[in-house]
Amino acid sequence: MKKRVFIKKFYKILKNKLKEYFLDEYGGNLLEYALLIGLAIFIFFIIVGVMTSLLEWPLELSSNFWEEFGAIIT
């Protein structure tokens, strides 16, 4: 029975601490940091996608170079 009481008290304390942390206006809000990190990752993947498509473009042109002139490549 003591374990159950200990777990309930621990859960209540943890819940109060998390509530205080999320509602803190001076130390920075965890949600704001999460949104900033998400935006940074989103922009990073856009930049990586553009760069990889730019790197693949000349490879496609070079592989299709002789086919433009009617050459048959096996």
Secondary structure as UniProt FT lines:
FT   HELIX           2..23
FT   HELIX           30..63
FT   HELIX           65..68
FT   TURN            69..70
//
